[in-house]
Amino acid sequence: MAENILEIDDNGFEALVLQADKPALVDFWAPWCGPCKGIGMMVDNLAGTYGDRILFTKCNADDNQQTAAKYGIKSIPTLMFFKDGTVFDKISGMTNQTKIEEVLKRILAGGQGSAPFIVQ
């Protein structure tokens, strides 16, 4: 994992992600998940490019079930993008780096997210 990616847990999620002074990407993953490793490499690459403008985090969904349940994480890998304390967009399942980067560019450009319905 890249050094500019924070590991977060149930206790620190609100302070680190929801109250962040910049947009945040949360990679919900688990160590046993093969596709999570592929997404993880893409997130590492993008953190190198966008890490000064976007907060990159990882949240182990198995170890942090409270946060995973709160945000409706039903499958991993799932990437959630937050801006100003709210969900901006979500990508579930395997995807490509270009799709992830499109969301990052849209969030930085002040565009509209396709925020999924989240029951809180």
N, C-alpha and C positions, 0 to 999 in steps of 0.2 A: 504494500500500500504506500502511496506517495506520502511524503511527510507533510504536505499541505492539505491533507484530508483528515478531518477530525472523526474519531470514534465517538458516537453519542449514545446515551442510554435514556431510559424512561425519566430519570431524575433531572437530566440536563437538557432535555429536548426543548422545553419552552424557552429557557434562557438563551440557549445557543442558536436555535433555529427561528423560533417565532419572534424573538426580540432582537434578532441580528440586524446590524446596520446596513446590510446589503442582502440581495436575494440569496437563497440557499437551495442547494440540491441535496436531497437525502436519498441515499442508495440503501434500500431495504434488502437485505441479503441473509444468507446462512452459509456456514462453512461447508456443508455437505452438498450445496447446490452448484452443479456444473455450469449452467448458464450464468450464474452470478459471477463466476470467475471471469467470463468473457466480458460481461458488462463492467466489472470492476477494472479491467485493463483500459476500457474506453474512458471510464470516469477518471482514472489516473492520468491518461493522456490529456483530457480536457481540463483537468485541474491545473496542469502545467501551463496551459494557455489562458484560462479564464480565472485562475485562482486569486488574482488581485481584485476582481470585480464581483465574484460569486463565491459564497461559502460552500465548500464541498464537504459533505459528511457521509458517514456510513453508520447504519443502525442494524445490528444483528436482530432480525425479527424473532428468532427463537428465544433469545435472552431478554428481549424487550417487548413482550407481548402486549403490555398495556398501550404503548404507543402504536404498535402495529394494528391493534384492534380499533383504537380511536380513529385511525385514518383508513380503515377498511382494507388493510393489506390482506388479500386472500391468496395471493400467489407471489412468488419471488422468482426472479428479481423484479422489483418495482422501484422506479425512480419517481420521487415526488419533488416538485419545484415549488418553492415558497417565495412570496414577495410581500413585504409589509405585514407579516404575520398570518397570511392566508394562503391557501393552496392556489397556485397559479396554473399548474398543469401536472399531468401524471402519465407515465409510460409503464405499462406492465408487460412482462415477458421479454423475450430476446428482441433486440432491435439493433440498428446500426448506429455508428458514431455520428453520422450526418443528421439523423433524426434528433438525437440528443442535442447536438450543436444548434439545430434550428430553434429548439425551445430556448436554449441559452441566449441566442441572439435576439429572439423575440422579447424575452424578459428584460434584457439590457436596453433594447430600443424603446421600451415603454409600451410595447404592444399588448394586445389582449391575450389572456390565457384561455385555455379551454378547461377551466377548473371543473373537475369532476364533482358530482354530488357526494358530499361527505356528511354522515350523520354524526353529530358531536353531542 
